[in-house]
Amino acid sequence: MSTENLFLKTVPVLLKTGDREDVKNAIIVSVELNTLITPLHKKELVVRLTNDSDLLFLYTLVLGEEDFQNLKAQQGLLVDFSTFPQNFITMLNMCLEDKHNETSKFVLHLVHSTSPPGGRSFSYLNVVEKNPFKHLTHLSLKLLPGSDAETSKYLASCLTKVKNERQELAARLDVLDTDLSARLKQTQEMLSEKSHQLDVLRSDSSAGMSSLSSKHAEELRLQREKAVLEKNSLHEKCDKKRQDLEKLHRKFSADLESKRLELEQKNKELLDKKYKADGMIRELRGKFCRTEEEKQRLEQDVLTLRQRCTSSERSAADKEKLINHLKTEMAVLEQKLTDNERLLQRSNELLESTRKQKKKADDDTDECQKQVNRLESSVKTLSNELNKANDIIRKLQTDIKTYHAKLKIQNQITAEQEKILHEKSSTIDKQSKAADTLAEKFAALTQTNKALCETVDSQSTKLKDYEQQLKTNENGT
């Protein structure tokens, strides 16, 4: 868990407790943002009220994103959880700006409520705007007083803080004591050295005091004057250097103050950018999830299209086999048609021969009829040859009937052969039409297969584009 301190200042708060008189105290308001990484990534806003004069004064609010949604719905807030801390801090700063003004516009109220029997008491921290018409409560936060464990933890943290400050002050005091001791020792050594030199000079001067008193007095006077001049010069230099150092210190302090203000402004801007970046990251994560879902859906579509393409290729292969089989059957039927054409040609030749024989028989019949007529005329004249002629006629008539019966049978055979030939022609036409239909279906299936392949290529291209866009979004994130 990572903790980010957003606000830690002393703010005047008006304490209201039942029928007691309202008391205005300086309360330390702390606003922190805790980020929980495990098991789920979530953020919590922690608001804590403490008082240095009363260490048992502790009120805490832990506001999560779900609790903020309930607070937003109850109080009609118009901000999100990501921008709520900054808006709340802005209100606290407005309360701080008016703390020295008796007619301040924004004030904080801490309203204590009576606890139910056996229940835990709580208080409301209200941000109130005062105007001539009414007191308007912009925000009301429900804070719970610290339990024994929380109070102990808070007191332990205060004690740890005080110990750390004490250790830091003790370390600084030790360093300062060591420095001063070293300087004192160095000064004492210099004093002892100067005293020794003075003693040496006194012994030397006492040895020749009688003979060099006037000379030494003059030299001493000159040395004193020179020492006074040097002392004044050194004093002036020290004063000048001290003034320069004071000016430099004031300038350095002003620069540090300006840098501090600039850094605070930059820190505020960076916080705003951080909140915006957090919002953008959540938006990009949402887009990433939607893109991932779209990618999975497209992968499923591509898999479905590939399966369809595979089934279409199998169906096309089956159709191609069927077409090859039909082509084989068509070749067999064409061979049969050729054989039937040859049989029809032979049947036509036989029919022509039969027709010639019939014509010849008709000619023979006519000739016989002529002979009969001649015989009948001869019967009148030749009665003796009548019986012979009758026998010959009967025999010829019998032959003619036999020939006519044979000719009738041949005509029936020819009609049946023509009927069979007509049926074969109809079958061949039907097979040709079926072959044309299958060829058209094969062409349609080929076109469908080509369209499916183009669709698969298009979906693959889109999938690559989505994957590239996803990689770009991940790199940007």
C-alpha positions in Angstrom: 0.0 0.0 0.0 1.3 3.4 -0.9 0.3 6.6 0.9 0.3 10.1 -0.6 -0.1 13.1 1.7 -2.4 15.7 0.0 -3.1 18.2 2.8 -1.8 18.7 6.4 -2.6 22.1 7.9 -4.1 23.6 11.0 -7.7 24.8 10.2 -10.1 26.7 12.6 -13.1 24.4 13.2 -16.3 25.3 15.1 -17.1 22.4 17.5 -20.8 21.9 18.2 -21.9 19.4 20.9 -25.5 19.2 21.8 -26.7 22.1 24.0 -23.2 23.2 24.9 -21.7 26.5 23.7 -20.0 26.4 20.4 -16.2 26.4 20.7 -13.8 27.3 18.0 -10.5 25.4 18.0 -7.5 25.0 15.8 -7.7 21.4 14.5 -5.1 19.7 12.4 -6.8 18.4 9.2 -4.9 15.6 7.3 -6.0 14.4 3.9 -4.2 11.3 2.5 -4.8 9.1 -0.6 -4.0 5.4 0.0 -3.5 3.2 -3.0 -4.1 -0.5 -2.4 -2.4 -2.8 -4.8 -3.3 -6.2 -3.5 -5.6 -8.0 -3.9 -7.4 -5.4 -6.0 -6.1 -2.1 -7.2 -8.3 0.6 -5.5 -7.9 3.9 -3.8 -9.1 5.2 -0.5 -9.3 8.8 0.7 -8.5 9.2 4.4 -9.5 12.3 6.3 -8.2 12.7 9.9 -8.8 15.4 12.5 -6.4 15.7 15.4 -5.5 18.3 18.1 -2.0 18.9 19.5 -3.4 20.2 22.7 -5.6 17.1 23.2 -3.9 13.9 22.0 -7.0 11.9 22.5 -8.9 14.0 20.0 -9.0 11.8 16.9 -11.7 11.5 14.2 -11.2 9.5 11.0 -13.0 9.0 7.7 -12.0 6.3 5.2 -13.8 6.9 1.9 -13.5 4.3 -0.9 -14.8 4.6 -4.4 -18.0 2.7 -3.6 -18.7 4.8 -0.5 -18.0 7.9 -2.6 -20.7 6.8 -5.1 -23.2 6.6 -2.2 -22.1 10.0 -0.9 -22.4 11.5 -4.4 -25.9 10.1 -4.7 -27.0 11.3 -1.3 -25.5 14.9 -1.5 -25.8 15.5 -5.2 -22.1 16.0 -5.9 -21.0 16.8 -9.5 -17.4 15.6 -9.3 -15.8 12.1 -9.6 -13.7 10.3 -7.1 -10.5 11.3 -8.8 -11.2 15.1 -8.6 -13.0 15.0 -5.2 -9.8 15.3 -3.1 -8.6 18.4 -4.9 -12.0 20.1 -4.6 -12.2 19.2 -0.9 -8.6 20.6 -0.4 -9.7 23.8 -2.3 -12.6 24.2 0.2 -10.2 23.8 3.2 -7.8 26.4 1.7 -10.8 28.8 1.3 -11.6 28.2 5.0 -7.9 29.0 5.8 -8.0 32.2 3.8 -10.8 33.6 6.0 -9.6 32.3 9.4 -8.5 35.8 10.6 -11.8 37.4 9.4 -14.7 37.3 11.8 -17.1 37.4 8.9 -15.5 34.6 7.0 -17.4 33.2 4.1 -16.4 29.5 4.4 -16.1 27.8 7.8 -15.8 24.2 9.1 -18.3 22.8 11.5 -17.7 19.6 13.5 -21.1 18.5 14.8 -21.1 15.8 17.5 -24.2 13.5 17.5 -25.5 11.6 20.4 -24.6 7.9 20.2 -27.5 5.3 20.4 -27.4 2.9 23.4 -24.7 0.3 22.7 -23.7 2.0 19.5 -20.7 4.0 18.4 -20.9 7.8 18.3 -20.0 9.7 15.2 -19.6 13.3 14.1 -20.2 15.3 10.9 -17.6 17.6 9.3 -19.6 20.2 7.4 -18.2 22.7 4.9 -20.5 25.7 5.4 -20.8 28.8 3.2 -22.3 31.8 5.1 -24.3 34.5 3.3 -26.9 37.0 4.5 -29.7 34.7 3.6 -28.7 31.3 5.1 -25.9 29.0 5.9 -25.4 26.6 3.0 -23.7 23.3 3.6 -21.7 22.3 0.5 -20.3 19.0 1.9 -21.0 16.8 5.0 -18.6 14.0 5.9 -19.4 11.4 8.5 -16.3 10.9 10.8 -15.9 8.3 13.5 -14.0 8.9 16.7 -10.9 6.9 17.0 -11.3 3.5 18.7 -8.8 2.4 21.4 -6.7 0.6 18.8 -6.8 3.6 16.4 -6.0 6.0 19.3 -3.2 3.8 20.4 -1.8 3.6 16.9 -2.1 7.4 16.5 -0.4 8.1 19.9 2.3 5.6 18.9 2.8 7.5 15.6 2.9 10.8 17.5 5.4 9.3 20.0 7.5 8.0 17.1 7.4 11.3 15.5 8.4 13.1 18.7 11.2 10.6 19.2 12.5 11.1 15.7 12.4 14.8 16.2 14.1 14.5 19.5 16.8 12.2 18.0 17.3 14.7 15.2 17.6 17.6 17.6 20.0 15.6 19.8 22.1 14.7 16.8 22.2 18.4 15.7 23.0 19.4 19.3 25.8 16.8 19.4 27.2 18.1 16.2 26.9 21.7 17.4 28.5 20.8 20.8 31.4 19.0 19.0 31.9 22.0 16.7 31.9 24.5 19.6 34.2 22.3 21.6 36.6 22.1 18.7 36.5 25.9 18.3 36.9 26.4 22.1 39.9 24.1 22.1 41.4 25.8 19.1 40.9 29.2 20.7 42.4 28.1 24.0 45.4 26.7 22.1 45.8 30.0 20.3 45.5 31.9 23.6 48.1 29.7 25.3 50.4 30.2 22.3 49.9 33.9 22.4 50.4 34.0 26.2 53.6 32.0 25.8 54.8 34.4 23.1 53.8 37.3 25.4 55.8 35.7 28.2 58.8 35.3 25.9 58.5 38.9 24.8 58.2 40.1 28.4 61.3 38.1 29.4 63.2 39.5 26.4 62.0 43.0 27.0 62.8 42.8 30.8 66.4 41.8 29.9 66.9 44.9 27.8 64.3 47.1 29.4 66.7 49.6 30.9 68.6 50.1 27.6 65.7 50.0 25.1 62.8 51.3 27.1 62.5 54.5 25.1 62.9 52.7 21.8 60.5 50.0 22.8 58.0 52.6 24.1 58.1 54.3 20.7 57.9 51.1 18.9 55.1 50.0 21.2 53.3 53.3 20.6 53.7 52.8 16.8 52.6 49.2 17.1 49.6 50.2 19.2 48.7 52.8 16.6 49.2 50.3 13.9 47.2 47.7 15.8 44.4 50.3 16.3 44.4 51.1 12.6 44.5 47.4 11.6 41.8 46.8 14.2 39.6 49.5 12.8 40.3 48.3 9.2 39.5 44.7 10.2 36.4 45.9 12.0 35.3 47.9 8.9 36.0 44.9 6.7 34.2 42.6 9.1 31.2 45.0 9.1 31.2 45.2 5.4 31.6 41.5 5.0 28.8 40.9 7.5 26.5 43.3 5.6 27.4 41.6 2.3 26.7 38.2 4.0 23.4 39.5 5.3 22.4 40.8 1.9 23.5 37.5 0.3 21.5 35.7 3.0 18.4 37.8 2.4 18.8 37.3 -1.4 19.3 33.6 -0.9 16.3 33.4 1.4 14.2 35.3 -1.1 15.4 33.0 -3.9 14.6 30.0 -1.8 11.1 31.4 -1.0 10.4 32.0 -4.7 11.7 28.5 -5.5 9.5 27.1 -2.8 6.5 28.9 -4.2 7.4 27.8 -7.7 7.9 24.2 -6.6 4.6 24.3 -4.8 2.9 25.6 -8.0 4.7 22.9 -10.0 3.7 20.3 -7.4 0.1 21.4 -7.7 0.3 21.3 -11.5 1.9 17.9 -11.4 -0.9 16.7 -9.1 -3.5 18.0 -11.5 -1.6 16.3 -14.4 -1.4 13.1 -12.3 -5.2 13.1 -11.7 -5.7 13.7 -15.4 -3.2 11.0 -16.3 -5.0 8.6 -13.9 -8.3 9.4 -15.6 -6.7 8.9 -19.0 -5.2 5.6 -17.8 -8.6 4.4 -16.7 -10.1 5.4 -20.0 -7.3 3.7 -21.9 -7.7 0.6 -19.8 -11.4 0.6 -20.7 -10.5 1.1 -24.4 -8.0 -1.7 -24.0 -10.6 -4.0 -22.6 -13.0 -3.1 -25.4 -10.3 -3.6 -28.0 -9.4 -7.0 -26.4 -13.0 -8.0 -26.6 -13.2 -6.9 -30.2 -10.0 -8.7 -30.9 -11.4 -12.0 -29.4 -14.6 -11.5 -31.4 -12.7 -11.0 -34.6 -10.5 -14.0 -33.8 -13.6 -16.0 -33.3 -15.0 -14.6 -36.6 -11.7 -15.4 -38.4 -11.8 -19.0 -37.0 -15.5 -19.4 -38.1 -14.6 -18.0 -41.6 -11.6 -20.4 -41.8 -13.8 -23.3 -40.9 -16.4 -22.2 -43.5 -13.6 -21.7 -46.0 -12.3 -25.3 -45.2 -15.8 -26.7 -45.5 -16.2 -24.7 -48.7 -13.0 -26.1 -50.1 -14.1 -29.6 -49.1 -17.4 -29.1 -50.7 -15.7 -27.6 -53.8 -13.5 -30.7 -53.9 -16.5 -33.0 -53.6 -18.3 -30.9 -56.4 -15.2 -31.2 -58.5 -15.2 -35.0 -58.0 -18.9 -35.1 -58.8 -18.2 -33.0 -62.0 -15.4 -35.3 -63.0 -17.8 -38.3 -62.4 -20.5 -36.5 -64.4 -18.0 -35.8 -67.2 -17.1 -39.4 -67.3 -20.8 -40.4 -67.4 -21.3 -37.7 -70.1 -18.5 -39.3 -72.1 -20.1 -42.7 -71.7 -23.5 -41.2 -72.7 -21.8 -39.5 -75.7 -20.3 -42.9 -76.7 -23.8 -44.5 -76.3 -25.2 -41.6 -78.3 -22.7 -42.3 -81.0 -23.6 -46.0 -80.9 -27.3 -45.1 -81.1 -26.6 -42.8 -84.0 -24.8 -45.6 -85.7 -27.7 -47.9 -84.9 -30.2 -45.3 -86.1 -28.2 -45.0 -89.3 -28.3 -48.8 -89.8 -32.0 -48.7 -89.0 -32.6 -46.0 -91.6 -30.7 -48.0 -94.1 -32.7 -51.1 -93.2 -35.9 -49.0 -93.5 -34.8 -47.7 -96.8 -34.1 -51.2 -98.0 -37.5 -52.3 -96.6 -39.1 -49.4 -98.5 -37.3 -50.5 -101.7 -38.5 -54.1 -101.1 -42.1 -52.8 -100.5 -41.9 -50.8 -103.7 -40.6 -53.8 -105.5 -43.4 -55.9 -104.0 -46.0 -53.3 -105.1 -44.5 -53.4 -108.5 -44.6 -57.2 -108.4 -48.2 -57.0 -107.2 -49.1 -54.7 -110.1 -47.4 -57.1 -112.5 -49.3 -60.0 -111.0 -52.5 -58.1 -111.3 -51.7 -57.5 -114.9 -51.0 -61.2 -115.3 -54.3 -62.0 -113.5 -56.1 -59.7 -115.9 -54.4 -61.4 -118.8 -55.2 -64.8 -117.3 -58.8 -63.8 -116.8 -59.0 -62.8 -120.4 -57.3 -66.0 -121.2 -59.7 -68.0 -119.0 -62.5 -66.9 -121.2 -60.6 -68.3 -124.2 -58.8 -71.0 -122.4 -61.0 -72.8 -120.0 -58.7 -75.7 -119.9 -56.1 -73.6 -118.3 -58.5 -72.1 -115.7 -57.7 -74.4 -112.9 -54.0 -74.0 -113.4 -54.4 -70.2 -113.5 -56.6 -70.3 -110.4 -53.9 -72.4 -108.6 -51.2 -70.0 -109.7 -53.3 -67.0 -108.5 -54.0 -68.6 -105.1 -50.4 -69.3 -104.7 -49.4 -65.8 -105.7 -52.0 -64.3 -103.3 -50.7 -66.5 -100.5 -47.2 -65.2 -101.2 -48.4 -61.7 -101.3 -50.2 -62.1 -97.9 -47.0 -63.6 -96.4 -44.9 -60.8 -97.8 -47.4 -58.2 -96.4 -47.3 -59.9 -92.9 -43.4 -59.7 -93.0 -43.6 -56.1 -94.2 -46.0 -55.2 -91.3 -43.6 -56.9 -88.8 -40.7 -54.9 -90.2 -42.7 -51.7 -89.9 -43.4 -52.4 -86.2 -39.7 -53.1 -85.6 -38.8 -49.9 -87.3 -41.4 -47.9 -85.2 -40.1 -49.5 -82.0 -36.5 -48.6 -83.0 -37.6 -45.0 -83.7 -39.3 -44.8 -80.3 -36.2 -46.2 -78.6 -34.0 -43.7 -80.5 -36.4 -40.8 -79.4 -36.1 -41.9 -75.8 -32.3 -42.1 -76.1 -32.3 -38.6 -77.5 -34.5 -37.3 -74.6 -32.2 -39.0 -72.1 -29.1 -37.4 -73.8 -30.8 -34.0 -73.7 -31.6 -34.4 -70.0 -28.0 -35.5 -69.2 -26.7 -32.5 -71.2 -29.0 -30.1 -69.2 -27.9 -31.7 -65.9 -24.3 -31.3 -66.9 -24.9 -27.6 -67.8 -26.7 -27.2 -64.4 -23.8 -28.8 -62.6 -21.3 -26.7 -64.4 -23.3 -23.5 -63.4 -23.4 -24.7 -59.8 -19.6 -25.4 -59.9 -19.0 -21.9 -61.2 -21.3 -20.4 -58.5 -19.5 -22.4 -55.8 -16.1 -21.3 -57.2 -17.3 -17.6 -57.1 -18.6 -18.2 -53.5 -15.3 -19.8 -52.5 -13.4 -16.8 -54.0 -15.7 -14.3 -52.1 -15.1 -16.3 -48.8 -11.3 -16.2 -49.4 -11.5 -12.4 -50.0 -13.6 -12.1 -46.8 -11.0 -14.1 -44.8 -8.2 -11.9 -46.2 -10.1 -8.8 -45.3 -10.8 -10.0 -41.8 -7.1 -11.0 -41.4 -6.1 -7.5 -42.5 -8.5 -6.0 -40.0 -7.2 -8.3 -37.3 -3.6 -7.3 -38.1 -4.7 -3.6 -37.9 -6.4 -4.2 -34.5 -3.3 -6.0 -33.2 -1.1 -3.1 -34.4 -3.4 -0.6 -32.8 -3.5 -2.7 -29.6 0.4 -2.7 -29.5 0.4 1.0 -30.1 -2.0 1.6 -27.2 0.1 -0.7 -24.9 3.3 1.2 -25.9 1.5 4.5 -25.3 0.3 3.3 -21.9 
